[in-house]
Amino acid sequence: MARGISGHTVMLLTGVVIGILVFVGLLSLHAAFLIPPPGAAPPSDYTNLIRTLGWTAVVSMDLAVSLTVMLAWVVGAARSDVPDASRRGIFIFATVFLAIWIIVGSPFPIFGRFL
C-alpha cells in the first residue's frame, strides 16, 4: 500500500463505491421499464401518476438496497476486532440480500414476478 493509505481506508472506500455502483445499476435496470416506448400514446393523468409512483418506489427501494450493501461492507471492513467468521457473515448477507432483491424486483420474466 502507498504510505498514508491503509488497507482499512481502502476497504471503506471500496464499500462506498460498491454502494454507489449498486444504486446506479439497479436504478438504470428498473428505469428502463418505466420510460415509455417511442411512439407511445401521450400519457394521461393516471399514467403520469402511476409513473411517478413507480419512480418513487424504484428510487427509494434501490437506494435502500444499495445503502444496506454499502453499510454491510463498511461495517464488515471497519472493525478489525470482529472475528473473521462474523465479517464473512456480514459480506455474505450483503451479497445474498442484493441477489434476492435483483431476482424478486426484476422486471424480466425469466426470473418471474414474486411481488
C-alpha positions as CSV (number, residue, x, y, z in Angstrom):
1,M,0.0,0.0,0.0
2,A,1.1,3.5,-0.5
3,R,2.2,5.5,2.5
4,G,-0.8,7.3,4.0
5,I,-3.5,5.0,2.7
6,S,-4.1,2.0,4.9
7,G,-5.9,-1.2,3.9
8,H,-8.7,-0.2,6.3
9,T,-9.3,3.0,4.3
10,V,-9.2,1.2,1.0
11,M,-11.9,-1.3,2.3
12,L,-14.1,1.6,3.5
13,L,-13.8,3.4,0.2
14,T,-14.5,0.2,-1.7
15,G,-17.7,-0.2,0.3
16,V,-18.8,3.3,-0.6
17,V,-18.0,2.8,-4.3
18,I,-19.8,-0.6,-4.3
19,G,-22.9,1.1,-2.8
20,I,-22.9,3.8,-5.4
21,L,-22.5,1.4,-8.2
22,V,-25.2,-0.9,-7.0
23,F,-27.6,2.1,-6.7
24,V,-26.8,3.3,-10.2
25,G,-27.0,-0.1,-11.7
26,L,-30.3,-1.0,-10.0
27,L,-31.8,2.4,-10.9
28,S,-30.9,2.1,-14.6
29,L,-32.2,-1.5,-14.7
30,H,-35.6,-0.5,-13.3
31,A,-35.7,2.8,-15.1
32,A,-35.5,1.1,-18.5
33,F,-39.0,-0.3,-17.8
34,L,-40.5,3.0,-16.5
35,I,-39.6,5.0,-19.6
36,P,-42.4,4.9,-22.2
37,P,-41.5,3.3,-25.5
38,P,-41.1,5.5,-28.6
39,G,-44.4,6.2,-30.4
40,A,-46.5,5.5,-27.3
41,A,-49.7,7.4,-26.8
42,P,-49.5,10.6,-24.9
43,P,-49.7,9.9,-21.2
44,S,-52.9,10.6,-19.3
45,D,-53.1,12.0,-15.7
46,Y,-53.5,8.4,-14.5
47,T,-50.5,7.2,-16.4
48,N,-48.4,10.1,-15.1
49,L,-49.5,9.3,-11.5
50,I,-48.6,5.6,-11.9
51,R,-45.2,6.5,-13.5
52,T,-44.5,8.9,-10.6
53,L,-45.3,6.3,-8.0
54,G,-43.2,3.8,-9.9
55,W,-40.2,6.2,-10.0
56,T,-40.6,6.9,-6.3
57,A,-40.7,3.2,-5.4
58,V,-37.8,2.4,-7.7
59,V,-35.5,5.2,-6.3
60,S,-36.4,4.6,-2.7
61,M,-36.1,0.8,-2.7
62,D,-32.9,0.7,-4.9
63,L,-31.4,3.3,-2.6
64,A,-32.3,1.2,0.5
65,V,-30.8,-1.9,-1.0
66,S,-27.6,-0.1,-2.1
67,L,-27.2,1.5,1.3
68,T,-27.7,-1.9,3.0
69,V,-25.0,-3.4,0.9
70,M,-22.7,-0.4,1.4
71,L,-23.3,-0.4,5.2
72,A,-22.7,-4.2,5.5
73,W,-19.4,-3.8,3.6
74,V,-18.3,-0.8,5.7
75,V,-19.2,-2.5,9.0
76,G,-17.5,-5.7,7.9
77,A,-14.4,-3.8,6.9
78,A,-14.3,-1.3,9.7
79,R,-13.9,-3.4,12.8
80,S,-10.6,-5.3,13.0
81,D,-11.5,-6.8,16.4
82,V,-14.5,-8.7,14.9
83,P,-13.8,-12.3,14.2
84,D,-13.3,-13.3,10.6
85,A,-16.3,-15.6,10.6
86,S,-18.6,-12.7,11.6
87,R,-17.1,-10.4,9.0
88,R,-17.6,-13.1,6.3
89,G,-21.2,-13.5,7.5
90,I,-21.8,-9.7,7.0
91,F,-20.3,-9.9,3.5
92,I,-22.4,-13.0,2.6
93,F,-25.5,-11.2,3.9
94,A,-24.8,-8.2,1.6
95,T,-24.3,-10.5,-1.4
96,V,-27.4,-12.7,-0.7
97,F,-29.6,-9.6,0.0
98,L,-28.6,-8.0,-3.3
99,A,-29.1,-11.2,-5.3
100,I,-32.5,-11.8,-3.8
101,W,-33.5,-8.2,-4.5
102,I,-32.4,-8.5,-8.1
103,I,-34.4,-11.7,-8.6
104,V,-37.5,-10.5,-6.7
105,G,-37.5,-7.0,-8.1
106,S,-36.5,-7.9,-11.6
107,P,-38.7,-6.8,-14.4
108,F,-37.5,-9.7,-16.6
109,P,-40.0,-12.5,-17.0
110,I,-37.2,-15.1,-16.9
111,F,-36.9,-14.6,-13.1
112,G,-40.7,-14.5,-12.6
113,R,-42.6,-11.9,-10.6
114,F,-42.7,-12.7,-6.9
115,L,-44.2,-9.4,-5.8
